[in-house]
């Protein structure tokens, strides 16, 4: 009996070792592009395209980063990207949480039909709406402004779809108990229901922030002046430059990638918890 248990224990340990080795392999595989991007930004341009490559930089210098911020309005681009992504994401969370709560907990005529029509907009590619959206913001005088990049991205059904699933898991008895205690609808939503769906809000924050941060096409169309460009558009203009300074371009790409990594690190606890809850619901 003991020998049989020892064999099972050895098999489990062997499986754990193999599983951990596979996880480490794929983790390194995913981290390597970031490592190569950062180390290349610290090299000379000739060392970036050197064959065979230097896996570890022989000399490291932050002069490429200094050149990006001195020769280009990178600080302005960074400020624009942070404002656009942060304001858009906060607005999406506010609008989506209110709409998701209404679709999940309130009763009104035609609720299911309106929700189906609303969610059906997810099947429409954003590229189809580029021209009418641009004409609308042109009429409002929002071209070359951050407002023109922010508000069209607030009207999205994805956040409503995501958060409604979290609101649906909350029992109606909790809301009814709050009403019996004299709480109003908004108080119930803000103080009782909303804190319960924090994991969903955290997941939505990361997903929407990254989506807006990388929304190159719309930001390129709206921000046509140098001072109204976002970081992604500005760095892309460096990539299109015929200058052969590849290390300089790598430094710009690193600057564009760092804020997304910071946001994910700050909200990863809510993100992973939100995904886990979503998986349990599925």
C-alpha positions as MATLAB code, in Angstrom:
seq = 'XXXXXXXXXXXXXXXXXXXXXXXXXXXXXXXXXXXXXXXXXXXXXXXXXXXXXXXXXXXXXXXXXXXXXXXXXXXXXXXXXXXXXXXXXXXXXXXXXXXXXXXXXXXXXXXXXXXXXXXXXXXXXXXXXXXXXXXXXXXXXXXXXXXXXXXXXXXXXXXXXXXXXXXXXXXXXXXXXXXXXXXXXXXXXXXXXXXXXXXXXXXXXXXXXXXXXXXXXXXXXXXXXXXXXXXXXXXXXXXXXXXXXXXXXXXXXXXXXXXXXXXXXXXXXXXXXXXXXXXXXX';
ca = [
       0.000    0.000    0.000;
       2.788    2.378    0.907;
       4.758    1.524   -2.240;
       1.653    2.198   -4.339;
       1.175    5.585   -2.676;
       4.850    6.395   -3.187;
       4.539    5.613   -6.893;
       1.511    7.904   -7.191;
       3.390   10.616   -5.323;
       6.383   10.269   -7.660;
       4.116   10.463  -10.697;
       2.473   13.624   -9.363;
       5.880   15.176   -8.720;
       7.024   14.249  -12.218;
       3.894   15.790  -13.739;
       4.409   18.940  -11.643;
       8.005   19.258  -12.816;
       7.015   18.851  -16.457;
       4.119   21.308  -16.088;
       6.339   23.889  -14.396;
       8.991   23.473  -17.096;
       6.386   24.079  -19.813;
       5.034   27.152  -17.977;
       8.533   28.582  -17.544;
       9.313   27.963  -21.220;
       6.231   29.827  -22.437;
       6.765   32.598  -19.868;
      10.300   33.165  -21.181;
       8.984   32.972  -24.729;
       6.475   35.752  -24.008;
       8.884   37.919  -22.036;
      11.702   37.673  -24.589;
      10.243   40.257  -27.088;
      10.040   42.811  -24.261;
      13.575   41.985  -23.190;
      14.855   42.324  -26.748;
      12.973   45.599  -27.241;
      14.407   47.146  -24.069;
      17.982   45.924  -24.537;
      17.979   47.033  -28.181;
      16.971   50.524  -27.083;
      20.163   50.678  -24.998;
      22.467   49.710  -27.878;
      23.979   51.568  -30.782;
      22.031   51.395  -34.035;
      24.640   49.155  -35.685;
      24.502   46.693  -32.769;
      20.740   46.232  -33.164;
      21.075   44.717  -36.641;
      24.344   42.955  -35.909;
      24.523   39.298  -36.968;
      24.958   37.186  -34.958;
      23.171   39.389  -32.410;
      24.454   40.292  -28.974;
      21.992   38.694  -26.581;
      23.415   40.797  -23.759;
      24.389   44.400  -24.563;
      28.134   44.988  -24.250;
      27.604   48.709  -23.700;
      24.414   50.290  -22.410;
      23.357   53.917  -22.836;
      20.129   55.811  -22.234;
      21.039   58.423  -24.838;
      18.378   57.079  -27.212;
      15.670   57.879  -24.653;
      17.105   61.347  -24.151;
      17.043   61.886  -27.919;
      13.396   60.771  -28.150;
      12.281   63.338  -25.566;
      14.602   66.104  -26.754;
      14.127   65.825  -30.522;
      10.425   64.925  -30.475;
       7.438   66.203  -28.434;
       7.299   62.790  -26.736;
       6.202   64.249  -23.399;
       3.242   65.894  -25.104;
       2.415   62.663  -26.926;
       2.609   60.721  -23.659;
       0.364   63.230  -21.885;
      -2.176   63.040  -24.724;
      -2.222   59.233  -24.641;
      -2.628   59.069  -20.871;
      -5.461   61.618  -20.868;
      -7.278   59.984  -23.801;
      -6.933   56.434  -22.436;
      -7.700   57.292  -18.807;
     -10.673   59.616  -19.404;
     -12.155   57.265  -22.008;
     -11.804   54.244  -19.733;
     -13.319   55.991  -16.707;
     -16.221   57.253  -18.845;
     -16.760   53.764  -20.288;
     -16.829   52.242  -16.794;
     -19.381   54.799  -15.567;
     -21.664   54.471  -18.592;
     -21.311   50.691  -18.901;
     -21.909   49.997  -15.209;
     -25.074   52.101  -15.174;
     -26.390   50.499  -18.370;
     -25.431   46.971  -17.263;
     -27.175   47.488  -13.914;
     -30.314   48.674  -15.680;
     -30.355   45.718  -18.079;
     -29.650   43.248  -15.266;
     -31.768   44.459  -12.350;
     -34.395   46.929  -13.531;
     -37.644   46.012  -15.244;
     -38.879   48.084  -18.147;
     -40.761   47.462  -21.353;
     -38.720   46.097  -24.252;
     -35.628   45.501  -22.120;
     -34.595   42.259  -23.831;
     -35.146   43.643  -27.330;
     -33.153   46.799  -26.569;
     -30.342   44.722  -25.060;
     -30.153   42.439  -28.098;
     -30.033   45.432  -30.459;
     -27.453   47.090  -28.260;
     -25.199   44.028  -28.126;
     -25.615   43.456  -31.865;
     -23.498   46.564  -32.411;
     -20.484   44.472  -31.356;
     -20.705   42.737  -34.726;
     -20.188   46.012  -36.600;
     -16.484   46.702  -37.256;
     -15.344   50.125  -36.120;
     -13.773   50.741  -39.537;
     -17.280   50.843  -41.035;
     -18.132   53.811  -38.785;
     -14.900   55.762  -39.311;
     -16.261   58.119  -42.006;
     -19.593   59.040  -40.314;
     -17.861   59.383  -36.943;
     -15.259   61.697  -38.425;
     -17.916   63.837  -40.088;
     -19.780   64.118  -36.772;
     -16.749   65.253  -34.787;
     -15.866   67.580  -37.658;
     -19.264   69.238  -37.300;
     -18.634   69.624  -33.558;
     -15.180   71.091  -34.169;
     -13.374   68.246  -32.408;
     -10.748   67.514  -35.057;
      -7.201   67.858  -33.680;
      -8.536   67.712  -30.130;
      -8.489   65.105  -27.383;
     -12.287   65.295  -27.124;
     -12.539   63.924  -30.642;
     -10.505   60.890  -29.598;
     -12.297   60.334  -26.299;
     -16.060   60.520  -26.723;
     -16.578   58.320  -29.802;
     -14.830   55.501  -27.896;
     -17.212   55.822  -24.945;
     -20.140   54.554  -27.020;
     -19.251   50.867  -26.871;
     -21.372   47.854  -25.964;
     -18.522   45.611  -24.825;
     -18.392   47.052  -21.309;
     -22.143   46.616  -20.882;
     -21.921   43.016  -22.081;
     -19.023   42.252  -19.713;
     -20.450   43.892  -16.592;
     -24.004   42.604  -17.065;
     -22.704   39.081  -16.514;
     -21.291   40.151  -13.148;
     -24.487   41.976  -12.130;
     -26.523   38.887  -13.035;
     -24.653   36.826  -10.425;
     -25.784   39.151   -7.609;
     -29.030   37.881   -6.012;
     -32.046   40.169   -6.248;
     -32.683   39.603   -2.540;
     -29.728   41.872   -1.754;
     -31.285   44.729   -3.695;
     -34.707   44.093   -2.174;
     -33.226   44.130    1.340;
     -31.632   47.495    0.619;
     -34.962   48.879   -0.588;
     -36.698   47.626    2.571;
     -34.090   49.502    4.622;
     -35.045   52.678    2.751;
     -32.101   52.876    0.338;
     -32.751   54.551   -2.994;
     -31.911   53.036   -6.353;
     -28.718   55.008   -6.886;
     -27.517   54.397   -3.294;
     -28.152   50.677   -3.726;
     -26.204   50.678   -6.991;
     -23.268   52.761   -5.782;
     -22.824   51.573   -2.188;
     -24.019   47.957   -2.256;
     -24.002   46.450   -5.743;
     -21.035   48.199   -7.374;
     -18.382   47.130   -4.795;
     -19.308   43.492   -5.412;
     -18.423   43.714   -9.117;
     -14.978   45.291   -8.583;
     -13.233   42.345  -10.307;
     -15.315   42.933  -13.425;
     -14.572   46.664  -13.339;
     -10.861   45.931  -12.971;
     -10.927   43.595  -15.965;
     -12.858   46.164  -18.005;
     -10.390   48.898  -16.997;
      -7.388   46.955  -18.302;
      -9.057   45.740  -21.486;
     -10.473   49.142  -22.393;
      -7.325   51.084  -21.436;
      -5.149   48.862  -23.633;
      -7.664   49.039  -26.490;
      -7.791   52.840  -26.423;
      -4.034   53.155  -25.937;
      -3.493   51.072  -29.092;
      -6.306   52.686  -31.095;
      -3.890   53.856  -33.774;
      -6.260   54.339  -36.733;
      -8.810   56.627  -35.045;
      -6.162   58.680  -33.273;
      -4.236   59.048  -36.528;
      -7.328   60.396  -38.305;
      -8.371   62.802  -35.547;
      -4.962   64.024  -34.357;
      -3.493   65.488  -37.519;
      -1.361   68.180  -35.879;
       1.930   67.435  -34.126;
       0.699   68.674  -30.738;
      -2.504   66.626  -30.869;
      -0.840   63.288  -31.674;
      -0.886   60.472  -29.162;
       2.173   58.437  -28.249;
       1.282   55.515  -30.516;
       0.803   57.803  -33.525;
       3.957   59.777  -32.738;
       6.104   56.670  -32.278;
       4.671   55.190  -35.475;
       5.832   58.317  -37.303;
       9.347   57.594  -36.012;
       9.092   54.042  -37.347;
       8.148   55.383  -40.783;
      11.146   57.716  -40.794;
      13.855   56.692  -43.252;
      16.501   57.278  -40.592;
      18.504   54.045  -40.022;
      18.819   54.645  -36.254;
      17.026   51.468  -35.159;
      18.028   51.826  -31.504;
      16.369   55.244  -31.445;
      13.171   53.698  -32.786;
      13.373   50.865  -30.258;
      13.591   53.454  -27.475;
      10.414   55.097  -28.762;
       8.616   51.742  -28.931;
       9.700   50.981  -25.351;
       8.323   54.314  -24.135;
       4.989   53.411  -25.758;
       4.901   49.948  -24.166;
       5.810   50.827  -20.562;
       2.513   52.532  -19.504;
       0.488   49.485  -20.543;
       2.734   47.212  -18.465;
       2.347   49.522  -15.458;
      -1.452   49.544  -15.791;
      -1.576   45.756  -16.026;
       0.669   45.323  -12.979;
      -1.488   47.706  -10.940;
      -4.798   46.049  -11.903;
      -3.719   42.444  -12.519;
      -5.293   41.268   -9.248;
      -8.732   42.465  -10.354;
      -8.105   41.292  -13.918;
      -7.226   37.699  -13.005;
     -10.004   37.549  -10.422;
     -12.473   38.867  -12.995;
     -11.402   36.242  -15.510;
     -11.659   33.516  -12.886;
     -15.189   34.569  -11.962;
     -16.090   34.765  -15.654;
     -14.771   31.235  -16.147;
     -16.836   29.953  -13.213;
     -19.946   31.572  -14.704;
     -19.192   29.988  -18.075;
];
